[in-house]
Every structure is written in C-alpha cells, then in structure tokens.
C-alpha cells in the first residue's frame, strides 16, 4: 500500500468492504493530512464510521453504481462509469475541500452524482442491489439443485435473472454481512412475496396471479430501468 499511495493527491479504495475497513489505520500513518480519501464500496455506514473515525473529514464515502458480475483487471472497461450514478455519502464532519475533490473526481470519470446519508444508502441499496444478488443466487439453487443438467435448456429469462450470481462469493459475502440487517429484511420481504404468489398459484386464483404480475410490471417501469 505504501508504494500505491506514494505521491497521491487523492486515494480511491476499491477493495472489498472488510479490507477497506482494515486499511484505515495504515492509511492514517501513510498519508499526509492534505491527501483526501474516497472509496467505491457498495456498503457505506460501517466504512464511513470506521474511516471517518481514523481519517477524519478528509474521507468521503462513494458508491459508483457500475460494474458487472465480472472481476479482475481483465474485465476493466474504459467506459465503465460513463453515465453511471455515483452515490456520495458525506456527513456533517466531511471536509468541504475533500467533498469538492471527490465530487470532481467522480464527475470527471463520467458519473452522475447523488448524495445521501450512509444509513439511507445502505437501506436503499440493500433492496435494489444486494437483494437482487441474493435472489439470483437462491434462484440458481432452486432451479438446478435437483438437476444441474437442466441449465442446458435455459433461455434468456434464466440467464438474465441469474447473471449476477456469477459474481465473486468472497466479495458478496463481505457485502451481505456488512449490510446484514437491511439485506435480511429484504430477504424476508421477498420470501413473503414469493409465498403470496405461490399461494395464489396453488389456489388456482388467476385474478390474484395476474394482479401480482401486473403490479410488478407497473413498479418495474420502462425498459431503461
């Protein structure tokens, strides 16, 4: 890490959440006080608390909503952040100069910016990012546990619905556990909704099935969402 941050004006931490939290003490020793720090993790409350307590206001949390199930430098793309939303999570302790620098950094990468509190970020992203990954993993188990060869028959619906399940399990275990309360709440709600649909199907209640699907279609919205 010492060689990586030497001479930097701003440091961006792009490791799994647990490694970011564990880096705080070493960064404090390595970085001059005028070097700003941000990150790209998809969990914010614990990271902002930990790094803020050690680095002070020069750390500003960020989460670019970009990427894919692929990992490693071979999967890098020059246009990764073009038009992507980047969520910043400043606090009342954030250094205004650090916040300006972090805003400029992510804008220069091509991102659109949105700012919210770390706790609000974690609650929202648990539903639209972490829960879909959990659901995709569960769907793969439900679809293929009894007969893995059935995957050879799958069409685009299965592939689209389960694509993110191909993501690295060590990273996603970090994310789920760092945001455990919000993710567990989302899984509980998903279980309830699946139970509702399953009960309607078991009863042969076409009206309830159509209503469930219609509401989902309306909530989902257009093709660009």
Secondary structure, 3 states (H helix, E strand, C coil): CHHHHCCCCEEEECCCHHHHHHCHHHHHHHCCCCCEEEECCCCCHHHHHHHHHHHHHHEEEEEECCCCCCCCHHHCCCCCCCCCEEEEECCCCCCHHHHHHHHHHHHHCCCEEEECCHHHHHHHHHHHHHHHHHHHHHHHHHHHCCCHHHHHHCCHHHHHHHHHHHCCHHHHHHHHHHCHHHHHHHHHHHHHHHHHHHHHHHHCCHHHHHHHHHHHHHHHCCCCC
